[in-house]
Amino acid sequence: MTGAPGERLILASGSTARRDMLAGANVPFTVRPADVDETALKSGLTHVDPAELALELARAKALDVSRHDPEAWVLGADQTLAFDGGMVSKAPSLAAARTRLATMRGRAHQLHSGAALARDGRLVWSGVDTATLTMRDFSDAFLDAYLAAEGEALLACVGAYRLEGMGSQLFDSVDGDYFTVLGLPLWPVLAELRRVGVLAP
């Protein structure tokens, strides 16, 4: 593991994909999911666009954990999905996921991945990146096979797909960074971690 002595990083997210991205990049960190009421926060931010909402959620998570451990660097992250002029939330059931994917097939949507870094209860940095994904016009038979193979794990994903799994077969093209699709603008995050001394320059 790299990183300056005494500089600790906490990931304020329970996301397995974000944890795997940081671990794969050999970033030293611990995990402490934030205690943020996302539903309440979203209801108070109805005037902001999906990209800004991803940022606000990431900032709220970073600040929440930072207030409990002021000497650590805290990374918050969140992702929103924009489709057909609105914003899509996680599907509550596989039936809802099926309906959503059927509506999105053959069309494009945007994923906005926001990240924020806090220390001592204060925001130090935040940023957002966007990727545009175009789904292919897949058949109902493929959709049913996909849902059966992936199961309820899809309900934890905002788009009801995991690009790192069978979900890659749903798409014709992706315009943007792979890590952004997975839920973290990794390159800007790594640059900031180098700047503050969590990683070696």
N, CA, C and O of each residue as an XYZ file, in Angstrom:
804
protein
N       0.829     -1.195      0.000
C       0.000      0.000      0.000
C       0.869      1.252      0.000
O       1.876      1.326      0.704
N       0.456      2.253     -0.816
C       1.151      3.527     -0.818
C       0.437      4.494      0.109
O      -0.583      4.157      0.710
N       0.993      5.724      0.223
C       0.349      6.728      1.054
C       1.295      7.257      2.098
O       2.189      6.555      2.569
N       1.082      8.521      2.456
C       1.944      9.157      3.434
C       1.610      8.652      4.832
O       0.443      8.387      5.121
N       2.618      8.509      5.721
C       2.368      8.051      7.082
C       1.387      8.972      7.805
O       1.542     10.194      7.789
N       0.388      8.382      8.431
C      -0.555      9.169      9.206
C      -1.728      9.716      8.424
O      -2.685     10.215      9.017
N      -1.677      9.633      7.092
C      -2.782     10.122      6.268
C      -3.754      8.967      6.019
O      -3.478      8.069      5.224
N      -4.881      9.005      6.701
C      -5.870      7.930      6.572
C      -6.991      8.355      5.634
O      -7.376      9.523      5.596
N      -7.508      7.391      4.880
C      -8.640      7.627      3.997
C      -9.790      6.713      4.389
O      -9.602      5.514      4.596
N     -10.972      7.285      4.488
C     -12.193      6.526      4.744
C     -13.110      6.660      3.537
O     -13.363      7.770      3.069
N     -13.604      5.549      3.036
C     -14.603      5.556      1.976
C     -15.980      5.571      2.635
O     -16.354      4.620      3.322
N     -16.732      6.648      2.425
C     -18.044      6.815      3.069
C     -19.139      6.212      2.198
O     -20.150      6.856      1.918
N     -18.927      4.969      1.774
C     -19.866      4.298      0.888
C     -19.790      2.800      1.107
O     -18.712      2.248      1.330
N     -20.931      2.151      1.042
C     -20.969      0.702      1.169
C     -20.896     -0.009     -0.173
O     -21.042     -1.230     -0.236
N     -20.671      0.741     -1.247
C     -20.667      0.182     -2.595
C     -19.489     -0.769     -2.802
O     -18.333     -0.401     -2.596
N     -19.801     -1.989     -3.210
C     -18.752     -2.964     -3.508
C     -17.922     -2.521     -4.704
O     -16.705     -2.708     -4.718
N     -18.572     -1.932     -5.715
C     -17.849     -1.496     -6.910
C     -16.840     -0.404     -6.571
O     -15.712     -0.427     -7.064
N     -17.237      0.552     -5.731
C     -16.298      1.623     -5.362
C     -15.153      1.071     -4.515
O     -14.001      1.474     -4.680
N     -15.467      0.169     -3.628
C     -14.424     -0.458     -2.811
C     -13.436     -1.210     -3.700
O     -12.225     -1.129     -3.494
N     -13.951     -1.936     -4.683
C     -13.081     -2.708     -5.571
C     -12.210     -1.791     -6.436
O     -11.053     -2.113     -6.708
N     -12.759     -0.654     -6.866
C     -11.975      0.275     -7.676
C     -10.789      0.835     -6.895
O      -9.669      0.874     -7.403
N     -11.037      1.268     -5.661
C      -9.954      1.814     -4.845
C      -8.922      0.738     -4.503
O      -7.716      0.980     -4.554
N      -9.412     -0.449     -4.154
C      -8.494     -1.540     -3.818
C      -7.659     -1.930     -5.036
O      -6.463     -2.197     -4.914
N      -8.293     -1.963     -6.213
C      -7.586     -2.313     -7.425
C      -6.499     -1.304     -7.782
O      -5.488     -1.655     -8.391
N      -6.721     -0.034     -7.394
C      -5.731      1.010     -7.633
C      -4.687      1.077     -6.518
O      -3.823      1.953     -6.524
N      -4.770      0.151     -5.566
C      -3.819      0.070     -4.444
C      -3.868      1.311     -3.549
O      -2.843      1.808     -3.081
N      -5.093      1.793     -3.329
C      -5.310      2.933     -2.425
C      -5.586      2.393     -1.028
O      -6.456      1.536     -0.871
N      -4.865      2.873      0.003
C      -5.146      2.428      1.371
C      -6.388      3.132      1.916
O      -6.475      4.359      1.878
N      -7.354      2.352      2.425
C      -8.581      2.968      2.938
C      -9.316      1.990      3.839
O      -9.080      0.783      3.813
N     -10.210      2.550      4.633
C     -11.182      1.758      5.378
C     -12.565      2.200      4.932
O     -12.711      3.232      4.278
N     -13.572      1.427      5.282
C     -14.945      1.715      4.851
C     -15.801      2.061      6.061
O     -15.805      1.351      7.066
N     -16.522      3.164      5.940
C     -17.515      3.539      6.947
C     -18.674      4.210      6.222
O     -18.629      5.417      5.983
N     -19.716      3.450      5.865
C     -20.828      4.046      5.122
C     -21.452      5.222      5.877
O     -21.617      5.180      7.097
N     -21.790      6.261      5.132
C     -22.397      7.452      5.725
C     -23.832      7.160      6.152
O     -24.502      6.299      5.583
N     -24.282      7.885      7.153
C     -25.662      7.792      7.630
C     -26.415      9.022      7.132
O     -26.643      9.980      7.871
N     -26.795      8.966      5.853
C     -27.453     10.094      5.200
C     -28.818      9.640      4.691
O     -28.938      8.594      4.053
N     -29.841     10.436      4.979
C     -31.190     10.157      4.493
C     -31.283     10.662      3.053
O     -31.626     11.818      2.808
N     -30.973      9.781      2.114
C     -30.920     10.204      0.720
C     -32.287     10.653      0.211
O     -32.372     11.594     -0.578
N     -33.346      9.997      0.649
C     -34.688     10.359      0.191
C     -35.031     11.778      0.609
O     -35.554     12.556     -0.189
N     -34.735     12.117      1.872
C     -35.014     13.467      2.359
C     -34.157     14.495      1.631
O     -34.626     15.581      1.288
N     -32.904     14.141      1.403
C     -32.005     15.070      0.720
C     -32.466     15.312     -0.713
O     -32.461     16.447     -1.190
N     -32.858     14.255     -1.388
C     -33.335     14.405     -2.767
C     -34.604     15.246     -2.830
O     -34.771     16.051     -3.746
N     -35.499     15.065     -1.863
C     -36.749     15.824     -1.877
C     -36.511     17.318     -1.677
O     -37.314     18.144     -2.111
N     -35.407     17.658     -1.019
C     -35.079     19.063     -0.821
C     -34.252     19.656     -1.942
O     -33.942     20.847     -1.929
N     -33.890     18.825     -2.918
C     -33.041     19.281     -4.014
C     -33.702     19.036     -5.369
O     -33.026     18.715     -6.346
N     -35.002     19.187     -5.419
C     -35.731     18.917     -6.659
C     -35.403     19.916     -7.765
O     -35.681     19.665     -8.938
N     -34.811     21.048     -7.389
C     -34.497     22.087     -8.372
C     -33.165     21.865     -9.069
O     -32.865     22.552    -10.045
N     -32.356     20.921     -8.591
C     -31.023     20.722     -9.186
C     -31.080     19.624    -10.241
O     -31.940     18.744    -10.192
N     -30.145     19.687    -11.203
C     -30.107     18.668    -12.244
C     -29.430     17.407    -11.712
O     -28.800     17.451    -10.656
N     -29.546     16.279    -12.425
C     -28.995     15.011    -11.923
C     -27.501     15.045    -11.630
O     -27.053     14.410    -10.674
N     -26.711     15.774    -12.432
C     -25.272     15.847    -12.177
C     -24.997     16.563    -10.855
O     -24.170     16.115    -10.060
N     -25.685     17.660    -10.629
C     -25.501     18.405     -9.379
C     -26.001     17.598     -8.186
O     -25.430     17.683     -7.098
N     -27.059     16.819     -8.379
C     -27.566     15.989     -7.291
C     -26.537     14.935     -6.890
O     -26.349     14.679     -5.701
N     -25.870     14.319     -7.868
C     -24.816     13.347     -7.552
C     -23.736     14.003     -6.706
O     -23.233     13.397     -5.759
N     -23.375     15.238     -7.040
C     -22.380     15.977     -6.265
C     -22.861     16.252     -4.852
O     -22.123     16.050     -3.888
N     -24.091     16.711     -4.731
C     -24.627     17.053     -3.403
C     -24.705     15.825     -2.498
O     -24.414     15.912     -1.305
N     -25.092     14.698     -3.055
C     -25.147     13.466     -2.265
C     -23.749     13.032     -1.843
O     -23.547     12.605     -0.706
N     -22.790     13.138     -2.746
C     -21.404     12.783     -2.415
C     -20.868     13.692     -1.315
O     -20.207     13.226     -0.388
N     -21.153     14.986     -1.418
C     -20.696     15.939     -0.409
C     -21.314     15.634      0.954
O     -20.629     15.664      1.977
N     -22.614     15.340      0.957
C     -23.299     15.050      2.217
C     -22.707     13.821      2.897
O     -22.547     13.805      4.117
N     -22.383     12.799      2.122
C     -21.816     11.574      2.690
C     -20.408     11.823      3.239
O     -20.070     11.348      4.323
N     -19.598     12.563      2.496
C     -18.241     12.854      2.968
C     -18.279     13.657      4.269
O     -17.529     13.372      5.203
N     -19.146     14.648      4.321
C     -19.229     15.494      5.515
C     -19.762     14.727      6.717
O     -19.302     14.932      7.839
N     -20.723     13.851      6.490
C     -21.303     13.084      7.592
C     -20.238     12.257      8.312
O     -20.160     12.278      9.541
N     -19.428     11.539      7.562
C     -18.399     10.692      8.166
C     -17.248     11.541      8.708
O     -16.666     11.214      9.743
N     -16.927     12.617      8.018
C     -15.821     13.471      8.447
C     -16.076     14.087      9.817
O     -15.140     14.276     10.594
N     -17.305     14.395     10.113
C     -17.628     14.986     11.417
C     -17.362     14.017     12.563
O     -17.138     14.441     13.697
N     -17.386     12.717     12.274
C     -17.138     11.708     13.302
C     -15.663     11.312     13.402
O     -15.240     10.729     14.401
N     -14.889     11.628     12.375
C     -13.459     11.299     12.377
C     -12.714     12.441     11.682
O     -12.274     12.293     10.541
N     -12.574     13.572     12.365
C     -12.047     14.783     11.719
C     -10.607     14.695     11.251
O     -10.194     15.496     10.412
N      -9.827     13.750     11.762
C      -8.418     13.675     11.373
C      -8.186     12.835     10.125
O      -7.064     12.778      9.622
N      -9.218     12.191      9.625
C      -9.083     11.364      8.425
C      -9.579     12.120      7.195
O     -10.408     13.025      7.292
N      -9.061     11.732      6.057
C      -9.639     12.168      4.790
C     -10.827     11.258      4.496
O     -10.728     10.041      4.646
N     -11.946     11.839      4.080
C     -13.162     11.055      3.835
C     -13.624     11.271      2.400
O     -13.809     12.403      1.955
N     -13.805     10.165      1.687
C     -14.271     10.194      0.307
C     -15.736      9.775      0.245
O     -16.085      8.641      0.573
N     -16.573     10.690     -0.174
C     -17.981     10.382     -0.408
C     -18.235     10.262     -1.896
O     -17.553     10.907     -2.693
N     -19.203      9.446     -2.286
C     -19.496      9.267     -3.707
C     -20.962      8.905     -3.901
O     -21.586      8.287     -3.038
N     -21.490      9.297     -5.038
C     -22.853      8.903     -5.396
C     -23.016      8.983     -6.900
O     -22.197      9.580     -7.598
N     -24.080      8.375     -7.386
C     -24.329      8.319     -8.819
C     -25.808      8.528     -9.093
O     -26.660      8.017     -8.365
N     -26.111      9.275    -10.137
C     -27.489      9.453    -10.578
C     -27.595      9.058    -12.043
O     -26.609      9.073    -12.779
N     -28.808      8.704    -12.452
C     -29.070      8.295    -13.828
C     -30.143      9.199    -14.408
O     -31.237      9.313    -13.855
N     -29.826      9.838    -15.523
C     -30.773     10.714    -16.209
C     -31.260     10.031    -17.480
O     -30.467      9.544    -18.285
N     -32.584     10.005    -17.645
C     -33.173      9.342    -18.818
C     -34.483     10.020    -19.196
O     -35.339     10.266    -18.345
N     -34.625     10.316    -20.471
C     -35.878     10.834    -21.005
C     -36.359     12.087    -20.257
O     -37.554     12.249    -20.007
N     -35.425     12.958    -19.909
C     -35.785     14.219    -19.269
C     -36.025     14.142    -17.779
O     -36.384     15.146    -17.164
N     -35.839     12.987    -17.185
C     -36.037     12.828    -15.745
C     -34.902     12.045    -15.120
O     -33.903     11.734    -15.769
N     -35.078     11.731    -13.847
C     -34.051     10.988    -13.129
C     -34.608      9.645    -12.682
O     -35.761      9.547    -12.262
N     -33.783      8.618    -12.775
C     -34.190      7.255    -12.457
C     -33.567      6.841    -11.122
O     -32.379      7.063    -10.891
N     -34.368      6.244    -10.256
C     -33.879      5.720     -8.982
C     -33.767      4.199     -9.063
O     -34.186      3.594    -10.050
N     -33.207      3.593     -8.038
C     -33.063      2.143     -8.019
C     -34.439      1.480     -8.074
O     -35.396      1.948     -7.458
N     -34.513      0.401     -8.811
C     -35.778     -0.322     -8.943
C     -36.100     -1.051     -7.636
O     -35.209     -1.654     -7.037
N     -37.364     -1.005     -7.181
C     -37.726     -1.668     -5.931
C     -37.933     -3.177     -6.059
O     -37.980     -3.879     -5.050
N     -38.056     -3.680     -7.284
C     -38.297     -5.107     -7.502
C     -37.776     -5.497     -8.879
O     -37.513     -4.641     -9.723
N     -37.632     -6.804     -9.093
C     -37.189     -7.279    -10.404
C     -38.230     -6.978    -11.473
O     -37.878     -6.752    -12.631
N     -39.495     -6.971    -11.105
C     -40.535     -6.625    -12.075
C     -40.381     -5.170    -12.520
O     -40.525     -4.855    -13.701
N     -40.088     -4.292    -11.567
C     -39.871     -2.884    -11.897
C     -38.601     -2.724    -12.729
O     -38.551     -1.902    -13.643
N     -37.569     -3.521    -12.405
C     -36.327     -3.473    -13.181
C     -36.583     -3.902    -14.623
O     -36.036     -3.316    -15.557
N     -37.414     -4.926    -14.799
C     -37.721     -5.399    -16.152
C     -38.420     -4.303    -16.948
O     -38.070     -4.047    -18.100
N     -39.405     -3.661    -16.335
C     -40.137     -2.590    -17.014
C     -39.203     -1.447    -17.394
O     -39.289     -0.902    -18.494
N     -38.318     -1.093    -16.482
C     -37.395      0.011    -16.727
C     -36.447     -0.315    -17.875
O     -36.263      0.506    -18.773
N     -35.844     -1.499    -17.858
C     -34.906     -1.867    -18.909
C     -35.599     -1.964    -20.264
O     -35.018     -1.602    -21.287
N     -36.831     -2.449    -20.276
C     -37.585     -2.523    -21.527
C     -37.839     -1.123    -22.081
O     -37.817     -0.925    -23.296
N     -38.078     -0.155    -21.201
C     -38.305      1.224    -21.628
C     -37.026      1.865    -22.158
O     -37.071      2.686    -23.074
N     -35.876      1.485    -21.575
C     -34.604      2.117    -21.928
C     -33.930      1.485    -23.149
O     -33.011      2.083    -23.709
N     -34.357      0.305    -23.572
C     -33.671     -0.370    -24.670
C     -33.803      0.428    -25.965
O     -34.837      1.026    -26.262
N     -32.702      0.406    -26.721
C     -32.665      1.146    -27.972
C     -32.471      2.646    -27.797
O     -32.515      3.393    -28.775
N     -32.256      3.099    -26.554
C     -32.159      4.534    -26.288
C     -30.927      4.814    -25.413
O     -30.312      3.903    -24.860
N     -30.596      6.095    -25.312
C     -29.428      6.512    -24.539
C     -29.848      7.104    -23.195
O     -30.940      7.654    -23.050
N     -28.946      6.974    -22.211
C     -29.133      7.639    -20.922
C     -27.772      8.075    -20.404
O     -26.737      7.671    -20.935
N     -27.779      8.900    -19.371
C     -26.542      9.423    -18.798
C     -26.372      8.969    -17.357
O     -27.323      8.967    -16.576
N     -25.153      8.586    -17.019
C     -24.780      8.315    -15.638
C     -23.859      9.433    -15.170
O     -22.867      9.752    -15.824
N     -24.201     10.025    -14.026
C     -23.393     11.085    -13.426
C     -22.799     10.545    -12.122
O     -23.538     10.207    -11.197
N     -21.483     10.466    -12.048
C     -20.811      9.975    -10.845
C     -20.117     11.137    -10.147
O     -19.214     11.764    -10.700
N     -20.554     11.412     -8.926
C     -19.981     12.503     -8.149
C     -19.109     11.966     -7.031
O     -19.345     10.874     -6.514
N     -18.088     12.748     -6.659
C     -17.209     12.385     -5.552
C     -16.851     13.640     -4.782
O     -16.814     14.733     -5.346
N     -16.586     13.483     -3.498
C     -16.217     14.618     -2.658
C     -15.243     14.152     -1.594
O     -15.348     13.035     -1.087
N     -14.303     15.007     -1.262
C     -13.302     14.721     -0.242
C     -13.437     15.753      0.874
O     -13.476     16.958      0.622
N     -13.509     15.259      2.118
C     -13.663     16.142      3.272
C     -12.632     15.811      4.342
O     -12.125     14.693      4.422
N     -12.340     16.807      5.153
C     -11.489     16.615      6.319
C     -11.890     17.619      7.384
O     -12.173     18.779      7.085
N     -11.911     17.164      8.630
C     -12.259     18.042      9.752
C     -13.620     18.691      9.557
O     -13.819     19.855      9.904
N     -14.561     17.925      8.997
C     -15.921     18.419      8.833
C     -16.080     19.479      7.761
O     -17.094     20.177      7.730
N     -15.085     19.616      6.869
C     -15.144     20.622      5.812
C     -14.840     19.985      4.460
O     -13.992     19.100      4.348
N     -15.543     20.448      3.447
C     -15.277     19.981      2.094
C     -13.964     20.550      1.592
O     -13.694     21.743      1.737
N     -13.151     19.690      1.001
C     -11.876     20.106      0.435
C     -11.938     20.103     -1.100
O     -11.304     20.930     -1.755
N     -12.699     19.176     -1.655
C     -12.788     19.029     -3.109
C     -14.039     18.250     -3.456
O     -14.493     17.408     -2.681
N     -14.596     18.535     -4.629
C     -15.662     17.697     -5.178
C     -15.654     17.812     -6.694
O     -15.214     18.819     -7.249
N     -16.139     16.785     -7.350
C     -16.178     16.780     -8.805
C     -17.168     15.740     -9.314
O     -17.554     14.827     -8.584
N     -17.570     15.885    -10.559
C     -18.533     14.960    -11.154
C     -18.113     14.672    -12.590
O     -17.557     15.536    -13.268
N     -18.383     13.461    -13.044
C     -18.098     13.083    -14.424
C     -19.330     12.371    -14.983
O     -20.085     11.743    -14.241
N     -19.522     12.475    -16.296
C     -20.719     11.933    -16.938
C     -20.352     10.986    -18.070
O     -19.420     11.241    -18.832
N     -21.085      9.904    -18.169
C     -20.951      8.965    -19.279
C     -22.319      8.777    -19.923
O     -23.340      8.745    -19.235
N     -22.332      8.652    -21.244
C     -23.575      8.394    -21.977
C     -23.556      6.964    -22.487
O     -22.620      6.555    -23.174
N     -24.584      6.210    -22.153
C     -24.668      4.799    -22.520
C     -25.871      4.588    -23.426
O     -26.963      5.087    -23.152
N     -25.662      3.846    -24.505
C     -26.749      3.548    -25.441
C     -27.041      2.055    -25.406
O     -26.181      1.233    -25.720
N     -28.264      1.719    -25.022
C     -28.665      0.314    -24.982
C     -29.041     -0.181    -26.375
O     -29.581      0.565    -27.192
N     -28.749     -1.429    -26.624
C     -29.163     -2.038    -27.892
C     -30.633     -2.438    -27.794
O     -31.206     -2.451    -26.704
N     -31.225     -2.755    -28.902
C     -32.635     -3.157    -28.932
C     -32.720     -4.665    -28.685
O     -33.034     -5.443    -29.585
N     -32.434     -5.053    -27.443
C     -32.403     -6.479    -27.103
C     -33.812     -7.069    -27.057
O     -34.806     -6.358    -26.913
N     -33.857     -8.390    -27.184
C     -35.142     -9.095    -27.232
C     -35.701     -9.308    -25.829
O     -34.972     -9.223    -24.840
N     -36.977     -9.580    -25.756
C     -37.597     -9.927    -24.469
C     -36.975    -11.198    -23.896
O     -36.807    -11.323    -22.683
N     -36.638    -12.134    -24.772
C     -36.036    -13.387    -24.301
C     -34.685    -13.108    -23.636
O     -34.375    -13.684    -22.593
N     -33.887    -12.229    -24.236
C     -32.615    -11.886    -23.602
C     -32.846    -11.181    -22.276
O     -32.161    -11.470    -21.295
N     -33.797    -10.263    -22.232
C     -34.086     -9.522    -21.003
C     -34.471    -10.484    -19.878
O     -33.995    -10.339    -18.752
N     -35.317    -11.452    -20.170
C     -35.724    -12.422    -19.150
C     -34.541    -13.269    -18.678
O     -34.399    -13.538    -17.484
N     -33.697    -13.686    -19.617
C     -32.519    -14.481    -19.255
C     -31.554    -13.655    -18.413
O     -30.953    -14.162    -17.466
N     -31.412    -12.395    -18.760
C     -30.527    -11.496    -18.015
C     -31.005    -11.325    -16.576
O     -30.214    -11.436    -15.640
N     -32.286    -11.057    -16.402
C     -32.835    -10.865    -15.056
C     -32.724    -12.145    -14.234
O     -32.448    -12.088    -13.036
N     -32.934    -13.288    -14.859
C     -32.827    -14.561    -14.144
C     -31.384    -14.819    -13.718
O     -31.145    -15.344    -12.630
N     -30.428    -14.456    -14.559
C     -29.021    -14.713    -14.255
C     -28.495    -13.775    -13.179
O     -27.752    -14.204    -12.296
N     -28.866    -12.508    -13.239
C     -28.332    -11.507    -12.317
C     -29.113    -11.423    -11.001
O     -28.531    -11.163     -9.948
N     -30.395    -11.636    -11.059
C     -31.202    -11.675     -9.841
C     -31.305    -10.358     -9.089
O     -31.140     -9.284     -9.667
N     -31.578    -10.455     -7.793
C     -31.877     -9.263     -6.997
C     -30.667     -8.372     -6.736
O     -30.814     -7.273     -6.201
N     -29.481     -8.830     -7.105
C     -28.306     -7.962     -7.004
C     -28.479     -6.714     -7.854
O     -27.868     -5.684     -7.571
N     -29.310     -6.795     -8.901
C     -29.543     -5.648     -9.776
C     -30.262     -4.513     -9.058
O     -30.183     -3.360     -9.484
N     -30.957     -4.827     -7.986
C     -31.730     -3.801     -7.282
C     -30.828     -2.831     -6.532
O     -31.284     -1.775     -6.092
N     -29.562     -3.176     -6.383
C     -28.613     -2.278     -5.732
C     -27.978     -1.317     -6.728
O     -27.224     -0.428     -6.333
N     -28.276     -1.486     -8.025
C     -27.675     -0.670     -9.082
C     -28.717      0.293     -9.632
O     -29.844     -0.102     -9.929
N     -28.332      1.564     -9.767
C     -29.301      2.567    -10.170
C     -29.911      2.275    -11.534
O     -31.075      2.604    -11.763
N     -29.162      1.671    -12.438
C     -29.703      1.374    -13.758
C     -30.213     -0.039    -13.919
O     -30.648     -0.422    -15.005
N     -30.167     -0.822    -12.849
C     -30.537     -2.243    -12.890
C     -29.619     -3.024    -13.826
O     -30.049     -3.959    -14.503
N     -28.351     -2.626    -13.851
C     -27.359     -3.379    -14.605
C     -25.985     -3.154    -13.985
O     -25.742     -2.150    -13.316
N     -25.095     -4.110    -14.224
C     -23.688     -3.991    -13.832
C     -22.862     -4.177    -15.096
O     -22.833     -5.263    -15.673
N     -22.201     -3.127    -15.516
C     -21.434     -3.196    -16.751
C     -20.306     -4.210    -16.649
O     -19.870     -4.764    -17.658
N     -19.825     -4.457    -15.411
C     -18.742     -5.412    -15.229
C     -19.236     -6.856    -15.237
O     -18.439     -7.785    -15.102
N     -20.537     -7.049    -15.393
C     -21.111     -8.387    -15.453
C     -21.830     -8.603    -16.783
O     -21.437     -8.053    -17.812
N     -22.875     -9.402    -16.745
C     -23.642     -9.695    -17.954
C     -24.303     -8.443    -18.512
O     -24.706     -8.417    -19.675
N     -24.416     -7.411    -17.693
C     -25.020     -6.157    -18.140
C     -24.309     -5.542    -19.325
O     -24.900     -4.731    -20.038
N     -23.052     -5.904    -19.558
C     -22.335     -5.381    -20.721
C     -23.037     -5.763    -22.023
O     -22.904     -5.068    -23.031
N     -23.783     -6.869    -22.001
C     -24.477     -7.309    -23.212
C     -25.720     -6.484    -23.529
O     -26.328     -6.657    -24.586
N     -26.100     -5.589    -22.620
C     -27.267     -4.747    -22.857
C     -26.972     -3.585    -23.808
O     -27.896     -2.946    -24.310
N     -25.695     -3.313    -24.056
C     -25.333     -2.044    -24.682
C     -24.750     -2.168    -26.078
O     -24.107     -3.158    -26.427
N     -25.001     -1.114    -26.874
C     -24.343     -0.928    -28.163
C     -23.074     -0.118    -27.999
O     -22.068     -0.402    -28.650
N     -23.107      0.900    -27.129
C     -21.950      1.774    -26.988
C     -21.963      2.491    -25.647
O     -23.008      2.662    -25.018
N     -20.769      2.905    -25.225
C     -20.593      3.714    -24.016
C     -19.646      4.853    -24.365
O     -18.521      4.621    -24.808
N     -20.102      6.072    -24.166
C     -19.285      7.255    -24.425
C     -18.921      7.866    -23.071
O     -19.717      8.584    -22.466
N     -17.720      7.571    -22.612
C     -17.295      8.072    -21.309
C     -16.378      7.090    -20.627
O     -16.033      6.047    -21.183
N     -15.990      7.430    -19.424
C     -15.018      6.633    -18.688
C     -15.665      5.419    -18.024
O     -16.745      5.516    -17.443
N     -14.998      4.296    -18.120
C     -15.512      3.043    -17.546
C     -15.723      3.163    -16.035
O     -16.733      2.690    -15.512
N     -14.777      3.794    -15.329
C     -14.897      3.919    -13.888
C     -16.084      4.805    -13.495
O     -16.732      4.576    -12.474
N     -16.355      5.814    -14.317
C     -17.525      6.662    -14.075
C     -18.803      5.836    -14.143
O     -19.718      6.030    -13.343
N     -18.860      4.921    -15.094
C     -20.031      4.047    -15.208
C     -20.165      3.181    -13.961
O     -21.276      2.924    -13.499
N     -19.042      2.733    -13.417
C     -19.085      1.877    -12.226
C     -19.442      2.655    -10.954
O     -19.810      2.054     -9.944
N     -19.334      3.986    -10.999
C     -19.802      4.760     -9.844
C     -18.794      5.669     -9.188
O     -19.055      6.188     -8.103
N     -17.623      5.885     -9.823
C     -16.627      6.766     -9.219
C     -15.772      7.403    -10.314
O     -15.228      6.681    -11.150
N     -15.635      8.742    -10.339
C     -14.715      9.372    -11.287
C     -13.281      9.166    -10.803
O     -12.684     10.053    -10.193
N     -12.744      7.988    -11.083
C     -11.521      7.522    -10.422
C     -10.312      8.402    -10.699
O      -9.551      8.699     -9.778
N     -10.114      8.828    -11.952
C      -8.903      9.597    -12.260
C      -8.836     10.907    -11.480
O      -7.790     11.188    -10.894
N      -9.891     11.727    -11.437
C      -9.848     12.939    -10.611
C      -9.677     12.634     -9.123
O      -8.999     13.375     -8.410
N     -10.284     11.553     -8.658
C     -10.141     11.171     -7.250
C      -8.689     10.832     -6.933
O      -8.153     11.283     -5.922
N      -8.051     10.038     -7.792
C      -6.655      9.680     -7.553
C      -5.758     10.914     -7.569
O      -4.832     11.022     -6.766
N      -6.033     11.844     -8.484
C      -5.243     13.077     -8.539
C      -5.375     13.867     -7.240
O      -4.393     14.415     -6.739
N      -6.577     13.923     -6.702
C      -6.793     14.664     -5.461
C      -6.147     13.957     -4.272
O      -5.611     14.612     -3.377
N      -6.193     12.639     -4.257
C      -5.546     11.895     -3.173
C      -4.034     12.067     -3.201
O      -3.382     12.058     -2.156
N      -3.482     12.221     -4.393
C      -2.049     12.537     -4.465
C      -1.783     13.950     -3.956
O      -0.792     14.187     -3.266
N      -2.655     14.875     -4.292
C      -2.451     16.259     -3.892
C      -2.470     16.440     -2.383
O      -1.716     17.246     -1.838
N      -3.347     15.678     -1.698
C      -3.465     15.870     -0.238
C      -2.549     14.942      0.543
O      -2.496     15.024      1.771
N      -1.821     14.052     -0.147
C      -0.838     13.239      0.532
C      -1.277     11.853      0.946
O      -0.527     11.144      1.618
N      -2.480     11.449      0.559
C      -2.897     10.074      0.831
C      -2.110      9.109     -0.038
O      -1.764      8.010      0.398
N      -1.825      9.526     -1.283
C      -1.015      8.733     -2.197
C       0.285      9.466     -2.497
O       0.354     10.692     -2.422
N       1.295      8.709     -2.833
C       2.577      9.310     -3.206
C       2.438     10.050     -4.531
O       1.748      9.567     -5.429
N       3.081     11.216     -4.674
C       2.971     11.990     -5.909
C       3.703     11.304     -7.074
O       3.711     11.823     -8.190
